[in-house]
Amino acid sequence: MEFPKLSSPSLKELFVREIESMILSGKLPVGTKLPPERVLAADMQVSRAVVNSGLDEMAKKGFIDVRPRVGAFVADFRRRGTVDTLLSIMRYNGGILRKPEIRAMLEIRLVLEKLAIELAVPKITEAELDRLKALCDRFGSAPDAATAADAVFEFHHELCVISGNTLLPLIFYSFRPPVIGLWERYLTLHGIANLHANTETIWRQLAERDAAGAIATLSESINRIIAGGPSIYFE
């Protein structure tokens, strides 16, 4: 058995996590002006370089609004955030997505994959169907939930690639960590068999060029999960 290498977080990572936690907990409300970098560095006992690079990282996530010659302010991350912002929220919640975030993730998946099916079916080739079937089979024979979650993600991502839309696979892949986390939770709670059967049905409908059927199967599956049966929500 191989054991993972352990590593300590850097001072920058610790600084970012602390400020993000203060923002997410409400200790630093939206609009709050942060102290100057030299004051933050002194108070938190890190270098100004750590503070500067940490603020820059949080600005990219939408947590901080840095205004030249004015200062750094807490931003409304709901309006300016990215997928990295979502990962920070998950980390703050102990790696857990809350029910509204899970529901939102499933709704976004449904929109993206319905479009992928609509675009892919009229032009899908036998070689592309073979690639999807291989991923479906890898999913069905996976020895554990983690391996299965990776395989089913690759199936749906490949479908986005086959769609021919340049942005679809990029957008879908940007959600990889939280989406795989949700699939792994589903598979751990409910097993591989049912979701694999659903994936096989979608593959067969794609092979039959039945876009409406594939969309109906996908929609029914995701909407059942959104409604809470089978549930993947954290209580």
ABEGO torsion letter per residue (X at the ends): XBBBBBBBBBAAAAAAAAAAAAAAAGABBBGBBBBBAAAAAAAAGBBAAAAAAAAAAAAAAGABBBBBGAEBBBBBAAAABBAAAAAAAAAAAGGBBBAAAAAAAAAAAAAAAAAAAAAAAAABBAAAAAAAAAAAAAAAABABAAAAAAAAAAAAAAAAAAAGBAAAAAAAAAAAAAAAAAAAAAAAAAEAAAAAAAAAAAAAAAAAGBAAAAAAAAAAAAAAAAAGOBBABBX
